[in-house]
Amino acid sequence: MTPEGLVPQWRHIASDEREGGDFVYLTGKTAAPKLEFWALRINLAAPGLRIVVRGGGGEEQALSIRVSSFVRDNGLLAGINATPFDPASAREGEPRANVGIVVSDGVMLSPPNPRFDALVWYADGTLAIVPQRELDNTGGIVNAVGGFHRILKDGELTGRALEMRPRYPRSAAGISFDARFLYLLVIDGGRAGSAGATEAETALLLRALGASEGLNLDGGGSSALALRYPDGKVRLVNTPVHNGIPGRERAVAACLGIGLEK
């Protein structure tokens, strides 16, 4: 199977006790190229949906946190790494500088970086991928995470995505054409079972999942997707590779999480 040949077979997230398919996931492989990936599909109209954006600190500074810790500590169903940051480390609780916008419950924790794009939730309930140069204040914004660049627009791969050839572990977010669903995708790389994806292959997978808009989030050793399992414990679904060590999870500066109101 190739990225564009994916036919999604979604499964219910067992830790979401409700029926209806509001929160579903899949795992898959491609042979050409050799990739392993995991994805979530979230119904943005799901009753009680909770979007959580933050790192390991409060409003004054960003402290490093692993995605698995973020999901566990905030009582979430799932979470993914988001905004690029500096410096990289596996240690939690250290100061980090986000390279791009982070808005949490209407509070800007990190300013926009005009070079990049962002995933933005507005107060009217809409979700969009927006150039960060257009986000000079938090007016009307509830939550936002910066990424690198848009890789999918109106169902078509962007020119940049078609040109970029490097392969890396990838984290990405997508939006369906009717803005009903959010997609979160992680693709492994740097290990024998998964070579890492180009931006174009990442966009093709997002489109095959059902997205018409797509954003490349921070990737490489930061790529991590965590789920809460039926036993209540939180585990990574993918195999991060921090500093060349498979299975070692990096502590990032900003995460995007999905949960339910209690």
Residue, then its C-alpha position, 0 to 999 in steps of 0.5 A: m500500500t502507498p500513502e494515497g492508497l490508504v482506506p481508513q478502518w477506524r476503531h472506537i477509542a475504548s477509553d471513551e465509553r460513549e457510542g457514536g464514533d466521536f473519537v476513533y483511531l487507526t494504525g497502519k503501514t505502507a510498503a512504498p515507502k516503508l512507514e508505520f503510522w497512527a491517527l485519530r479522528i475527532n468529531l468537533a461537535a462531540p458533546g463535552l469535547r475538551i480541547v487542551v493546549r499547554g506545556g508543563g508550566g503555567e502562563e509565565q513560562a513554558l516548561s518541558i513535558r512529555v506528551s504521555s505525562f501531559v495526557r495523564d496529568n490533564g485527564l485526557l483521552a489523547g494528546i500529540n506534540a505540537t509547536p516547535f521549540d528549543p532546546a531539545s531534551a528528554r528532561e521534564g520541568e525545564p524552561r523551553a522557548n516555543v517557536g511559534i504561537v501557543v494560545s490556551d483558553g484565550v491566553m497567549l503563552s507564546p507569540p506568533n512566528p511569521r514564518f510558519d502556520a498554525l491550527v486555530w480554534y475561534a470563539d465561534g467554534t470554527l477551526a482553521i489553519v492560518p498563517q501566523r503572520e495574520l495572528d497579531n492578537t488573541g481576539g476571537i481565538v480560544n486555542a491555537v498551536g503553531g506548527f511549521h507549514r501548511i501541507l494540504k489546502d483545499g484537498e491539494l498538496t501545497g507547492r512546498a510539500l511537493e518540493m520537500r524531500p527529507r524524511y523524518p518522523r512526522s506529527a501533523a493535524g488535518i481538518s475535514f472539508d466540512a470542518r466537522f472532523l479534526y485529524l491527528l497523525v503521527i508517523d514514525g521514522g529513524r528505525a528499521g520498521s519505518a523510514g520517516a515520511t516526506e511532507a508530501e507523503t504526510a499530506l497524502l496520508l492526511r488526505a486519505l484519512g479524510a482531511s482537506e486541510g493539513l498542517n505539519l507540526d513539530g516532528g523528528g524526535s518530538s513526534a509522539l501520540a499518547l492514548r488513555y487505554p481502558d485500564g486508565k493508563v496512558r501509553l504512547v502508540n508510536t515509538p519516538v526516537h530522541n537522540g537516536i534512541p528508539g523508545r525514548e520520549r522527548a519532553v516538548a514545550a507545547c501539546l495539543g490534547i483531546g478530552l471530555e468534560k466530566 
